[in-house]
Amino acid sequence: MTAASFSRLSTPLRIGRSTMRNRVLLAPMSVGYANRDGGATRAMAEHYGRRAQGGIGMVITENVAVNVAGRQMPLQPMLADPAAVPGFAAVASEIRRHGALAVMQIVHAGRYAGPWDVYEQARRLAPSAVAFPLTPGRVAMPAEMTLAEIEASVAAFANTAKLAQDAGFDGVELHAAQGFLISSFLSPRMNRRADRYGGDFAGRTRLLHEVLQAVRAAVAADFIVGLHLTSDELAAGGWTLADAVRLVGELGSAGLDFVMPIVATFETMRMPENDGLMGHPVFQHAQARAIKAATTLPVFTNGGISDPALIERILADEEADAVGLARPLFADPDWLEKVRDGSDIAVRRCGCETQLCLRTQLTGSQCQSWPEAVRARGFLGYGA
Protein backbone atom coordinates (compact mmCIF):
# COMPACT_ATOMS: atom_id res chain seq x y z
CA MET A 1 0.00 0.00 0.00
CA THR A 2 1.10 3.58 -0.65
CA ALA A 3 1.38 6.36 1.91
CA ALA A 4 -1.91 7.78 0.63
CA SER A 5 -3.58 4.52 1.64
CA PHE A 6 -3.07 5.35 5.32
CA SER A 7 -4.98 8.63 5.49
CA ARG A 8 -7.09 7.64 8.49
CA LEU A 9 -4.09 6.41 10.44
CA SER A 10 -2.61 9.90 10.01
CA THR A 11 -5.73 11.84 11.06
CA PRO A 12 -5.49 13.89 14.30
CA LEU A 13 -7.67 12.85 17.25
CA ARG A 14 -9.08 14.99 20.03
CA ILE A 15 -8.43 13.58 23.52
CA GLY A 16 -10.06 15.69 26.21
CA ARG A 17 -8.75 19.19 25.55
CA SER A 18 -5.63 17.95 23.77
CA THR A 19 -5.02 16.63 20.27
CA MET A 20 -3.06 13.58 19.16
CA ARG A 21 -1.33 14.28 15.85
CA ASN A 22 -2.33 10.84 14.51
CA ARG A 23 -4.07 7.62 15.52
CA VAL A 24 -1.04 5.53 16.56
CA LEU A 25 0.23 5.38 20.12
CA LEU A 26 2.78 3.50 22.17
CA ALA A 27 0.76 1.09 24.30
CA PRO A 28 2.10 0.57 27.82
CA MET A 29 4.68 -2.20 28.15
CA SER A 30 6.89 -2.93 31.15
CA VAL A 31 10.55 -2.44 30.23
CA GLY A 32 12.24 -1.97 33.62
CA TYR A 33 14.67 0.87 32.96
CA ALA A 34 14.10 2.63 36.30
CA ASN A 35 16.41 2.69 39.32
CA ARG A 36 16.04 0.20 42.16
CA ASP A 37 14.17 2.89 44.10
CA GLY A 38 11.79 3.49 41.19
CA GLY A 39 13.38 6.71 40.03
CA ALA A 40 13.46 7.59 36.33
CA THR A 41 16.76 7.21 34.45
CA ARG A 42 18.32 8.56 31.28
CA ALA A 43 17.72 5.19 29.62
CA MET A 44 14.04 5.53 30.42
CA ALA A 45 13.90 9.07 29.00
CA GLU A 46 15.66 8.01 25.81
CA HIS A 47 13.50 4.91 25.40
CA TYR A 48 10.27 6.88 25.45
CA GLY A 49 11.70 9.88 23.62
CA ARG A 50 12.92 7.67 20.80
CA ARG A 51 9.43 6.20 20.31
CA ALA A 52 7.96 9.71 20.17
CA GLN A 53 10.65 10.68 17.66
CA GLY A 54 9.22 8.05 15.33
CA GLY A 55 6.16 10.24 14.80
CA ILE A 56 3.40 8.58 16.84
CA GLY A 57 0.63 10.61 18.44
CA MET A 58 0.88 9.53 22.07
CA VAL A 59 3.30 7.71 24.35
CA ILE A 60 1.85 5.84 27.32
CA THR A 61 4.57 4.73 29.70
CA GLU A 62 4.87 1.40 31.43
CA ASN A 63 2.94 1.17 34.69
CA VAL A 64 4.33 3.53 37.31
CA ALA A 65 3.61 2.47 40.89
CA VAL A 66 1.75 4.92 43.12
CA ASN A 67 3.52 3.73 46.28
CA VAL A 68 5.79 1.00 47.63
CA ALA A 69 2.88 -1.29 48.56
CA GLY A 70 1.69 -1.17 44.95
CA ARG A 71 5.02 -1.84 43.24
CA GLN A 72 5.54 -5.15 41.43
CA MET A 73 8.91 -5.29 39.65
CA PRO A 74 12.42 -4.52 40.99
CA LEU A 75 13.10 -1.93 38.24
CA GLN A 76 9.54 -0.67 37.90
CA PRO A 77 9.17 3.13 38.04
CA MET A 78 7.47 4.65 41.07
CA LEU A 79 6.31 8.24 41.55
CA ALA A 80 5.15 8.88 45.10
CA ASP A 81 7.50 11.62 46.31
CA PRO A 82 8.06 15.16 44.94
CA ALA A 83 11.80 14.44 45.07
CA ALA A 84 11.33 12.03 42.14
CA VAL A 85 9.65 14.63 39.91
CA PRO A 86 12.81 15.96 38.17
CA GLY A 87 13.71 12.51 36.85
CA PHE A 88 10.22 11.99 35.43
CA ALA A 89 10.23 15.54 34.08
CA ALA A 90 13.14 14.49 31.86
CA VAL A 91 11.03 11.61 30.53
CA ALA A 92 8.05 13.87 29.79
CA SER A 93 10.32 16.44 28.16
CA GLU A 94 11.84 13.89 25.78
CA ILE A 95 8.40 12.68 24.71
CA ARG A 96 6.87 16.12 24.22
CA ARG A 97 9.79 17.69 22.40
CA HIS A 98 9.17 15.21 19.58
CA GLY A 99 5.50 16.20 19.33
CA ALA A 100 3.74 13.30 21.06
CA LEU A 101 1.40 13.52 24.01
CA ALA A 102 3.05 12.19 27.18
CA VAL A 103 0.78 9.99 29.32
CA MET A 104 1.91 8.10 32.42
CA GLN A 105 0.18 4.86 33.26
CA ILE A 106 -0.25 4.66 37.05
CA VAL A 107 -0.91 1.50 39.02
CA HIS A 108 -1.26 -0.21 42.35
CA ALA A 109 -0.36 -3.86 41.75
CA GLY A 110 -2.51 -5.05 44.65
CA ARG A 111 -2.25 -8.80 45.14
CA TYR A 112 0.49 -8.98 42.47
CA ALA A 113 2.77 -6.58 44.34
CA GLY A 114 6.36 -7.59 45.02
CA PRO A 115 9.18 -8.30 45.54
CA TRP A 116 7.40 -11.57 46.10
CA ASP A 117 9.52 -12.89 48.95
CA VAL A 118 9.05 -9.68 50.91
CA TYR A 119 5.32 -9.55 50.30
CA GLU A 120 4.85 -13.10 51.52
CA GLN A 121 5.70 -11.57 54.90
CA ALA A 122 4.07 -8.15 54.44
CA ARG A 123 0.43 -7.45 53.56
CA ARG A 124 -0.32 -8.23 49.92
CA LEU A 125 -3.37 -6.00 49.39
CA ALA A 126 -6.61 -7.13 47.75
CA PRO A 127 -10.36 -6.62 48.13
CA SER A 128 -10.68 -10.04 49.76
CA ALA A 129 -8.51 -12.86 51.08
CA VAL A 130 -8.87 -15.13 48.04
CA ALA A 131 -5.94 -17.43 47.28
CA PHE A 132 -4.57 -17.36 43.74
CA PRO A 133 -1.69 -18.86 41.72
CA LEU A 134 1.07 -16.25 41.75
CA THR A 135 3.33 -18.31 39.52
CA PRO A 136 3.02 -21.93 38.37
CA GLY A 137 3.10 -24.06 41.51
CA ARG A 138 3.11 -21.10 43.87
CA VAL A 139 -0.11 -20.01 45.59
CA ALA A 140 -0.38 -16.65 47.36
CA MET A 141 -2.95 -15.47 49.90
CA PRO A 142 -3.55 -11.70 49.90
CA ALA A 143 -5.01 -9.76 52.80
CA GLU A 144 -8.42 -8.10 52.72
CA MET A 145 -7.84 -4.35 52.72
CA THR A 146 -9.12 -2.24 55.55
CA LEU A 147 -11.17 0.86 54.83
CA ALA A 148 -8.16 2.95 55.87
CA GLU A 149 -5.97 1.11 53.35
CA ILE A 150 -8.54 1.70 50.61
CA GLU A 151 -8.67 5.40 51.47
CA ALA A 152 -4.87 5.60 51.42
CA SER A 153 -4.74 3.90 48.00
CA VAL A 154 -7.23 6.37 46.53
CA ALA A 155 -5.10 9.22 47.86
CA ALA A 156 -1.97 7.59 46.42
CA PHE A 157 -3.43 7.58 42.90
CA ALA A 158 -4.38 11.25 43.23
CA ASN A 159 -0.92 12.11 44.55
CA THR A 160 0.88 10.36 41.69
CA ALA A 161 -1.39 12.00 39.10
CA LYS A 162 -0.60 15.43 40.55
CA LEU A 163 3.14 14.66 40.57
CA ALA A 164 2.91 13.49 36.95
CA GLN A 165 1.31 16.80 36.07
CA ASP A 166 4.08 18.63 37.95
CA ALA A 167 6.61 16.65 35.90
CA GLY A 168 5.11 17.94 32.66
CA PHE A 169 3.08 14.95 31.53
CA ASP A 170 -0.06 15.65 29.51
CA GLY A 171 -2.05 13.03 31.39
CA VAL A 172 -2.27 9.71 33.19
CA GLU A 173 -3.87 6.38 32.43
CA LEU A 174 -5.41 4.61 35.42
CA HIS A 175 -4.55 0.90 35.37
CA ALA A 176 -7.72 -1.07 36.07
CA ALA A 177 -6.85 -4.33 34.32
CA GLN A 178 -4.88 -7.60 34.50
CA GLY A 179 -5.84 -8.34 38.12
CA PHE A 180 -4.08 -5.33 39.65
CA LEU A 181 -5.77 -3.52 42.55
CA ILE A 182 -8.57 -1.58 40.87
CA SER A 183 -9.54 -4.43 38.56
CA SER A 184 -9.55 -6.90 41.43
CA PHE A 185 -12.27 -4.82 43.09
CA LEU A 186 -14.34 -5.00 39.87
CA SER A 187 -14.26 -8.80 39.73
CA PRO A 188 -16.86 -10.92 41.57
CA ARG A 189 -14.25 -13.71 41.61
CA MET A 190 -11.74 -11.62 43.56
CA ASN A 191 -14.04 -9.28 45.46
CA ARG A 192 -16.07 -11.07 48.17
CA ARG A 193 -16.51 -8.03 50.42
CA ALA A 194 -19.72 -7.40 52.33
CA ASP A 195 -19.21 -3.65 52.80
CA ARG A 196 -19.79 -0.74 50.43
CA TYR A 197 -16.81 -1.77 48.25
CA GLY A 198 -18.23 -5.19 47.38
CA GLY A 199 -21.41 -7.02 46.55
CA ASP A 200 -23.34 -5.55 43.63
CA PHE A 201 -22.07 -3.68 40.58
CA ALA A 202 -22.17 -0.31 42.31
CA GLY A 203 -20.15 -1.61 45.24
CA ARG A 204 -17.51 -3.34 43.13
CA THR A 205 -17.01 -0.29 40.89
CA ARG A 206 -16.93 2.18 43.81
CA LEU A 207 -13.14 2.16 44.16
CA LEU A 208 -12.62 3.06 40.51
CA HIS A 209 -15.18 5.84 40.72
CA GLU A 210 -13.46 7.22 43.83
CA VAL A 211 -10.01 7.03 42.24
CA LEU A 212 -11.21 8.84 39.12
CA GLN A 213 -12.93 11.50 41.22
CA ALA A 214 -9.86 12.02 43.40
CA VAL A 215 -7.51 12.21 40.42
CA ARG A 216 -9.76 14.67 38.63
CA ALA A 217 -9.85 16.87 41.75
CA ALA A 218 -6.05 16.80 42.00
CA VAL A 219 -5.19 17.88 38.44
CA ALA A 220 -6.06 20.66 36.02
CA ALA A 221 -9.16 20.46 33.83
CA ASP A 222 -7.04 20.08 30.68
CA PHE A 223 -5.02 17.18 32.10
CA ILE A 224 -5.85 13.91 30.34
CA VAL A 225 -7.22 11.05 32.43
CA GLY A 226 -7.59 7.73 30.60
CA LEU A 227 -8.42 4.20 31.69
CA HIS A 228 -6.77 0.82 31.04
CA LEU A 229 -9.81 -1.37 31.69
CA THR A 230 -10.47 -5.09 31.90
CA SER A 231 -12.98 -5.63 29.10
CA ASP A 232 -13.66 -9.26 29.99
CA GLU A 233 -12.07 -11.42 32.67
CA LEU A 234 -12.60 -14.50 30.48
CA ALA A 235 -13.55 -16.67 33.45
CA ALA A 236 -16.82 -18.05 34.75
CA GLY A 237 -18.30 -15.83 37.43
CA GLY A 238 -15.91 -12.99 36.62
CA TRP A 239 -16.10 -9.47 35.23
CA THR A 240 -17.79 -9.52 31.82
CA LEU A 241 -17.90 -7.45 28.65
CA ALA A 242 -21.43 -6.37 29.57
CA ASP A 243 -20.04 -5.06 32.88
CA ALA A 244 -17.31 -3.14 31.05
CA VAL A 245 -19.77 -1.57 28.61
CA ARG A 246 -21.99 -0.49 31.51
CA LEU A 247 -19.07 0.97 33.46
CA VAL A 248 -17.68 2.96 30.53
CA GLY A 249 -21.16 4.40 30.07
CA GLU A 250 -21.05 5.69 33.64
CA LEU A 251 -17.52 7.05 33.41
CA GLY A 252 -18.13 9.07 30.26
CA SER A 253 -19.75 11.80 32.31
CA ALA A 254 -17.29 11.52 35.21
CA GLY A 255 -14.28 13.16 33.60
CA LEU A 256 -12.72 10.25 31.72
CA ASP A 257 -10.98 11.13 28.42
CA PHE A 258 -10.28 7.73 26.81
CA VAL A 259 -10.41 4.02 27.46
CA MET A 260 -8.10 1.18 26.39
CA PRO A 261 -9.83 -2.20 26.91
CA ILE A 262 -7.78 -5.32 27.64
CA VAL A 263 -8.96 -8.88 28.28
CA ALA A 264 -8.16 -11.29 31.11
CA THR A 265 -5.92 -11.20 34.16
CA PHE A 266 -2.53 -12.82 34.68
CA GLU A 267 -4.42 -15.68 36.34
CA THR A 268 -7.23 -16.20 33.83
CA MET A 269 -4.91 -15.91 30.83
CA ARG A 270 -3.29 -19.17 32.02
CA MET A 271 -6.59 -21.07 32.21
CA PRO A 272 -6.80 -23.97 29.72
CA GLU A 273 -9.70 -22.38 27.84
CA ASN A 274 -7.59 -19.24 27.22
CA ASP A 275 -4.33 -21.01 26.40
CA GLY A 276 -2.54 -19.41 23.45
CA LEU A 277 -4.99 -16.52 23.22
CA MET A 278 -2.34 -13.81 23.14
CA GLY A 279 -0.67 -15.47 20.18
CA HIS A 280 -3.68 -14.81 17.98
CA PRO A 281 -3.93 -11.62 15.89
CA VAL A 282 -6.41 -9.02 17.21
CA PHE A 283 -7.03 -11.27 20.21
CA GLN A 284 -8.92 -8.61 22.19
CA HIS A 285 -10.24 -6.30 19.48
CA ALA A 286 -13.79 -7.70 19.54
CA GLN A 287 -14.22 -6.40 23.08
CA ALA A 288 -12.80 -2.99 22.16
CA ARG A 289 -15.15 -2.83 19.18
CA ALA A 290 -18.15 -3.58 21.41
CA ILE A 291 -17.17 -0.86 23.88
CA LYS A 292 -16.59 1.61 21.04
CA ALA A 293 -20.10 0.94 19.75
CA ALA A 294 -21.55 1.87 23.15
CA THR A 295 -19.66 5.08 24.00
CA THR A 296 -18.67 8.45 22.59
CA LEU A 297 -15.37 8.32 24.47
CA PRO A 298 -12.24 7.68 22.37
CA VAL A 299 -11.45 3.95 22.47
CA PHE A 300 -7.93 2.64 21.86
CA THR A 301 -7.61 -0.94 20.65
CA ASN A 302 -4.40 -2.96 20.97
CA GLY A 303 -3.05 -6.48 21.23
CA GLY A 304 -1.81 -8.49 18.26
CA ILE A 305 -2.48 -5.61 15.85
CA SER A 306 0.47 -4.53 13.73
CA ASP A 307 -0.62 -4.87 10.10
CA PRO A 308 -0.98 -1.32 8.69
CA ALA A 309 -3.79 -2.29 6.31
CA LEU A 310 -5.75 -3.85 9.18
CA ILE A 311 -5.23 -0.75 11.33
CA GLU A 312 -6.50 1.46 8.51
CA ARG A 313 -9.56 -0.76 8.10
CA ILE A 314 -10.32 -0.71 11.85
CA LEU A 315 -10.17 3.08 11.86
CA ALA A 316 -12.17 3.40 8.65
CA ASP A 317 -14.93 1.19 10.05
CA GLU A 318 -14.89 3.20 13.31
CA GLU A 319 -14.26 0.08 15.38
CA ALA A 320 -11.73 2.10 17.40
CA ASP A 321 -10.45 5.66 17.46
CA ALA A 322 -6.74 4.82 17.69
CA VAL A 323 -4.47 1.78 17.81
CA GLY A 324 -1.86 1.06 20.44
CA LEU A 325 1.35 -0.73 19.50
CA ALA A 326 3.71 -2.04 22.17
CA ARG A 327 6.14 -4.67 20.89
CA PRO A 328 6.11 -3.39 17.28
CA LEU A 329 7.36 0.02 18.45
CA PHE A 330 9.71 -1.59 20.96
CA ALA A 331 11.31 -3.47 18.07
CA ASP A 332 11.26 -0.53 15.65
CA PRO A 333 10.51 3.03 16.84
CA ASP A 334 10.31 4.13 13.19
CA TRP A 335 7.41 1.77 12.40
CA LEU A 336 5.00 4.63 11.62
CA GLU A 337 7.39 6.64 9.46
CA LYS A 338 8.29 3.57 7.41
CA VAL A 339 4.63 2.63 6.95
CA ARG A 340 3.61 6.12 5.86
CA ASP A 341 6.58 6.33 3.49
CA GLY A 342 5.46 3.15 1.79
CA SER A 343 8.55 1.29 2.99
CA ASP A 344 6.92 -0.97 5.56
CA ILE A 345 8.94 -3.84 4.13
CA ALA A 346 11.89 -2.24 5.95
CA VAL A 347 10.16 -2.40 9.34
CA ARG A 348 12.17 -4.35 11.93
CA ARG A 349 9.65 -6.95 13.04
CA CYS A 350 8.77 -8.29 16.46
CA GLY A 351 9.13 -11.99 15.72
CA CYS A 352 10.98 -13.48 18.66
CA GLU A 353 9.49 -16.85 19.65
CA THR A 354 11.21 -16.82 23.04
CA GLN A 355 9.77 -13.40 24.03
CA LEU A 356 13.11 -11.94 25.04
CA CYS A 357 11.40 -8.67 25.99
CA LEU A 358 9.42 -10.49 28.69
CA ARG A 359 12.29 -12.64 29.88
CA THR A 360 14.49 -9.56 30.45
CA GLN A 361 11.93 -7.35 32.22
CA LEU A 362 13.50 -7.90 35.63
CA THR A 363 16.84 -6.52 34.43
CA GLY A 364 15.77 -4.19 31.61
CA SER A 365 13.91 -5.40 28.52
CA GLN A 366 15.71 -6.13 25.26
CA CYS A 367 14.54 -7.18 21.81
CA GLN A 368 15.97 -10.00 19.75
CA SER A 369 15.52 -7.97 16.57
CA TRP A 370 17.71 -5.07 17.72
CA PRO A 371 21.20 -4.72 16.23
CA GLU A 372 23.86 -6.37 18.38
CA ALA A 373 25.39 -3.02 19.36
CA VAL A 374 22.03 -1.79 20.66
CA ARG A 375 21.48 -4.94 22.70
CA ALA A 376 24.96 -4.52 24.21
CA ARG A 377 23.94 -1.02 25.29
CA GLY A 378 20.83 -2.44 26.96
CA PHE A 379 18.13 -0.23 25.41
CA LEU A 380 17.20 1.33 22.07
CA GLY A 381 17.41 5.10 22.46
CA TYR A 382 18.78 7.83 20.26
CA GLY A 383 21.35 7.02 17.62
CA ALA A 384 19.72 3.69 16.77
N, C-alpha and C positions, 0 to 999 in steps of 0.2 A: 504494500500500500504506500501511496505517496504522502507527503506531509499534509497536503490538503485534505486527505482522508480522515485526519484526526482533529477536525475543527471543534468538536464538542469537548474533547479532552483538553483543549486549550482555552476553553471559555472560562472567564472569571466567575467566581461564586461568592455570594454574600453570606458571611457567617456572623451573626449578631450585627454589630456595627462596623465590622471589618470586612475586607474583601480578599479572598484567595485569588492569586493571579491565574490559576488554572485548576483543574479538577483532580490533580494527582498529589498525594501526600505521603510522607513517610509514616507508616503505621508503627506504633510502639513495639519495640523489640529489645529485650534485655541484652545488653552487651558487656556490662561490668567493667567500665573504664574509670570508675570513681576510686577515691582513696578508701582505705580501710575504715575510716570514720564516716564515710558517705559524702565527703566533700568532692566538688567537681574538679576535674583536672584539665590540663591542656589537651590531652588525648581526647577527652570527652567533647571539648569545645570544637576541636578540629573534625572529629567524627560527624557531629551534627552540622557544622558549618559546611563541610564538604558535600553533604547530601543537599543542602539548600543551594549550594553553588551549581548543582546540576539542573536547576530551574523549576523544581517542584513548587507547589503553592503553599504547603504547610509542612512543618516538621513537628511531629509529636514525639517527645522523648520516651525513653524506657520508663518504667514505673519508678517514681521517686517516693521513698518512704516518708510518711508524715511524722514518724517518731521511731524511737528504738524498738518499742514493742511491736511495731508494724513492719519491721525490716526483715527481708527474707534471705538475701544473698550477701556474701562477704564483701563484694565490691559493688553493691547496689547503691546508687545515690540516695542521700537523705537530706531533706531541707526542713529543719525544725528550729534552727537558731539563726538570728540575724547575722551572726558572725560568718555564716556560710554563704551569705548573699553575694559577696564579690565574686566568688568562684563561679556561681551559677549565672551571674551577670555576664561573665565572659562567654558562656555558652549561648545565652540569648543574643548577645551582640553578634556572634559569628553567624547565627542563623539569620537574623534580621538584616544584616548588611548585604546579604545576597538576595534579599527580596522576598523571602518566605515568612509566613506567620510562624511565630515560635510558641508552641503549646507544650506545657509540662504535664505529663500524666502523673497523678498523685494517688498513692495507695496506702492502705493498711492491710498487710498480708493476713491478719487474723490467725486462723488455725494453721496456716502455712508459714508462719513467721519462723525465723531462725536466728543465729545458727542452731541447727536442730539439737545438738547435744546440750546446749545451754537451755533451750526452751523445753527440754524434757524435765528440767528442774524448775524453771520459772513458769509463770502462767501463760499458756498458749491460748489466746483469746478467741472466743466464738460465741454465737448466740446461745448455744446449748452444749452440754457435755455429751457429744455424740462421737463415738470412736470412728476413725477413718484410716484407710491405708495411706500413710505418708509417702512411703516408697515401697516397692515390691517386697513383701515379707516383713514390713515394719509398720505396726499399727500405733497411732498416736491418739491420746485422749485430751482434747482441749478442755478449758474451764469455761463455765457459763459466766459471761460478763455481768458485773454488777451495774446498777444504774449509774453509779459514779464513773465507772470505766467507759460506759457508753457516752456519757456527757463529755468526758475527757477526749474521746476519740473524735467526736463531732468538732470540738474546739481545735483539735490537732489539724483536721482537714482545713478549717478556716484559716488557721495560722499559716500553714504551708502555702495556701493560695495567695494570701497577702504577701508573703515573702517572695513568691514567684513573681508577683506584680512588681514588687520593689526591685527585683533583679532585672526587670525589663521584658519579661515574657508577655506575649499578647493574650495568653489565656492558660487555663488548665483543663485537663480531662480527668474527671472523677472515675476511678477504676471500680466498677461494680460488676465484675465478671470473674470467671475462672475459679470460683470458690474462695476468693479473698473476702475480707471482712464484710463489706457492704453486700456483696452477692450472697454470702452465707445467710444473712438475715432475710433475704428475699425467698430463700428456698424452704419449702415445707419439710424437706428431708433433713436439713441441717438446723432449722429453727423450730424448736419444740417449746418455746417459752409460753408461759401462761399470763404474762403481764402485757403492757401496752405495746411492746415491741415484737409480739408474736401472735399466733392464732390466725386471724383472718387476713385477707389481702391488705387491708389498711394497716394492720399491726406490723406485718412483715415488711411493708414498704416504708414504714415510719422513719427508720434510720436514714434511708436515702433522702427522703424529703427534708429531714432536719439538716443533713449535711449540705444539701443544695441551698437551703435557706441560709445557713450560717456562712457558707462561702460567698453567696451573693451579697450578704450584708457586709462582708469584709473587704470586698474589692469594688473598683469603680464600675459604673454602669456599662462602659464600653469594653470591659474585660471579658474575654470569651470564657464561657463555662460549658464544656462538653461532657459527654457521658460514654464510657466504655461499658456496655450493658450485656449481661447474659441474655441472649435471645431465646434460648431453649436449653434446659439442663440436660436433655437427652437421657432422662432416667425416669422410671415409673415413680409417681408420687412427687416429682420435683417441679421446679419452676418451668412454665411452659411458654410457648410462643404467644398464646392468647394472653397470658399474664404480662408479657413484655409489651405487646401492643397496647394493652390497657394502661400500663404504667407510663409509656411514652405519651399517651394522650393526656395524662394528668400533668406531666412535667412540661409540656409545651407552653403552658401559661404560668409556669413557676420560675422562669428565667433561664431555661436551658437553651443553648445555642446550636448544638448538634448532637447526634447520637451515632456511635459505631457499635453495631450489634456483633456478638461473638457467641458461638455455641459452646456448650459443655463446661465442665470444670476439669481440673487435673485428675480428679477421681473418676468422673463418669466417662472421660475420654478413653480410659483404660478398660472399660467394661467390654465384654465380648461382642455385644451388639454394635459397639462403636469402633471396633478394632479397624485400623487402617483408614479411618475417616479423613484425617488430615492429609493423607496422600492423594486424595481425589481433587481434581480441579473444582473451583467454586464451591467448596464443601460446605460453606455456610451462607451462600448468597441468597438462597431461597428465603431464609428468615429475614435477611436485610430487606429483600424485595417486599415481603409482607408488611414489614414495619413502615417502609417508605409509602406504601399504598394507603396507610392509615394515619399519616401525620403530614403536617406542612413543615416540620423541622427538617433541616438538611440531614440526610442519612449517608454515612460513609460505609461502603461495603469493602471487605477485604478477606483474604484467606484463599490461597490457591489461584489467585487471579493475576496473571502477568502478561497475557496475550493482548497486545495493543488493539487488535481488531475486536476482541471480545469486550474490552473496556469501552471502546467507542460505541459498541452496540448497546451495552448496559446503560450508558449515559443517554444515548439517543432514545431508548425505550423508557427512559425515566424510571428505571428500576433502582437507581441510587443517584445521589447528587455528586459524589466524588468517590474515588477508589484509592484505598490505602495499600501501599506496597511496603513490605518489610524486607524480607530476604532479597528480592530483586534489586532493591536500592542498596542493600548492604553489600551485595556482590559487585554492583556497578552503579555508582552515584550518577553517572551520565546517561542512565537508562532513558529518561524523558527526552533529552536533547538528541540522542541517537534515533529514537523513534520518530520524533518530529522532523528530523532531517532526512528521513527515508532510509537511514542506514541501520535499522534495527538488527540486521544480520551481524553487526559488529558488537552487539550487546554482550557483555560478559555474563554468562548465565549462572543462575543458582542451580547446580545440578549434582550436588554432593550427596551421595547415598548414605554416608556415615554421619551427616548433620554435624559437621565440625563446629559450626557456629553455636550449637547447643552444648556440645561436649566441652567447649572452652569458656562457657559463661562464667564459671567460678574464678577464672584467672584472667579474663578479658577475651571476648569472642573474636575468632578469626574465620576467614572464609577460604575454602579449598581453591576457589577460582582466582584468588588474588595472585598477582605476581610474587615470586619468591622473596624479593626484596621488601615488599610491603608486609608480608607475613613475618619476616624477621623483625620488622619494626614493631609489630604487634597490633597495628590498627591502620585503616585506610583513611588518611587525612589529606591535607593539601600536598600537591606535588605528585599525586598518583591517580 
